[in-house]
Amino acid sequence: MDPALETCRSRTVYDLTNIVVISDTHTDSIDALPSELLEELLHADLFIHAGDFTGKQLVDDLRRLGKLRGVYGNIDGPEVRRELPEIDTIEAGGFRIGVNHPAEGGSPTNIEQRIRRKFQNVQAIVHGHSHRTKNEVKDGVLWFNPGSATGKFPAVKKSYGRLTVDDEIRGEIIDI
């Protein structure tokens, strides 16, 4: 891994089964998030935000709800970037989950190639940026993008995701 990309938070091991995943909220207020999603967050073992919060207030509000792990995205300003890493690796139930927005932005057409080289020995990669949902396994790695919980363009719908961890790691996209 490129040492310049090694801005990861120290890894924490979680014993959990229900992880809620959001990205590309593009808001600074928790009030802008759908009520169904907020209810889901309250009952999650952990939630991951894959970047583009847009405002630090949302980071603070989500932290008050429970166990938040997140990375900053290409739209996030200095306040959010001071609070969160660019990339993160989470260990849950014996699985390693890589998280990256990517913060450098760029075209979504080659996003998997750019993100993949940032992680080694992971069983899942969570990302955002495209605002398009993804839940597929490629070369033994679960690629997971929850879309946009607020439906910000170019999303075609509001959505979030859930990772279930037991003897395997599985993703589910939930349309709001």
PyMOL commands that set and color helices and strands:
alter all, ss='L'
color gray80, all
select helices_A, chain A and resi 3-5+30-32+35-42+56-65+78-83+108-116
alter helices_A, ss='H'
color red, helices_A
select strands_A, chain A and resi 13-14+18-22+46-49+68-70+87-92+95-100+124-126+134-138+141-145+159-165+169-175
alter strands_A, ss='S'
color yellow, strands_A
deselect
rebuild
show_as cartoon
